[in-house]
Amino acid sequence: MMSRLLSRCLLAAGILFAALAHAADKPQVVILATGGTIAGAGADAAKSATYQAAKVPVDKLIAGIPTLSDVAAVRGEQVFQIASESFTNAHLLQLGKRVSALLKQADVDGVVVTHGTDTLEETAYFLNLVVKSDKPIVVVGSMRPGTAMSADGMLNLFNAVAVAASKDARGKGVLVTMNDEINSGRDVSKAVNIRTDAFKSPWGALGMVVEGKNYWFRLPAKRHTVNSEFDIDRIDSLPAVEIAYGYGNAAPTAYQAFAAQGAKAVIHAGTGNGSVSNQVVPALRDLRAKGVQIIRSARVTGGGFVLRNAEQPDDQYDWVVAHDLNPQKARILASVALTKTQDSRELQRIFWEY
Ligand code: DGL
């Protein structure tokens, strides 16, 4: 009797040891869940755009993809459970600090952040600027909830873990895996609001991930992560930066209201090449004279950049141009940069380099 019990205990111990040893030789990936459609649920499989975001907990997301354990030893943390349009600077700081702390741990090889797609591009760029690690950070979302036919979340998440677990993803900055592509967190933005191929980089994807394997075709050109002068561990607040849209018949009211509420910079989402209408220029010059930074971006995106001193005499007005960054990414960079400098020439250098 005793010998049978002992042999069963030894067998169980052997199986456990083998499982731990097997897991131990796998890359260790932590999934930080924040909500969004990838955690969404709807009542009707035919409704891929009508559902509630931020419902499914991270452990259920992980359990829903059994093959994850083929590529990594995975564990999850539920950092938030929100739709990403409701992200605030406080959410960015908390998430960034958690990512940084995890990547300092020797037993963490990569981090995946599951996120709503609405502001995914902003969070990905923020992490790209401030997390000082060359380990993979992969931000991922989905355009359809898991309850919908042809849901994209499972494969997007599997791909994200595969990329986060891979050595060749190190040193490439924050990455975004959607729709089989690997995009740079700096370049990518949500270009379509209801299709699974929603995420595009104006300069093209970095590569693809197919059946858990990465295929690289280009590398990031701008500073990021370990090569960044910004460090999340030294940032405890983000200065207020707001965005005002340019259009025909525009008035200066929004810019003035933002400044009155304490904005340290206003991003101008200009028509064309960041153009500013005649009725708005005097107000922006007045705000600049009062110490508010004026940064010209453009509502036109998809493969160009705002040329300094072209549509406006930026040197004369002491304004900054956002280079190729869309308004929402320009806001992220301006806020991070203003934690270090109020000098507009330094800001312009930063917009050239990041
Ligand atoms: N409410 C949107 C968000 O959380 C849903 C879009 C999505 O996650 O795909 O970003």
Boltz pocket constraint, residues with backbone or C-beta under 6 A from the ligand:
constraints:
  - pocket:
      binder: B
      contacts: [[A, 35], [A, 36], [A, 37], [A, 38], [A, 53], [A, 82], [A, 83], [A, 84], [A, 85], [A, 115], [A, 116], [A, 117], [A, 118], [A, 119], [A, 141], [A, 142], [A, 143], [A, 144]]
      max_distance: 6.0
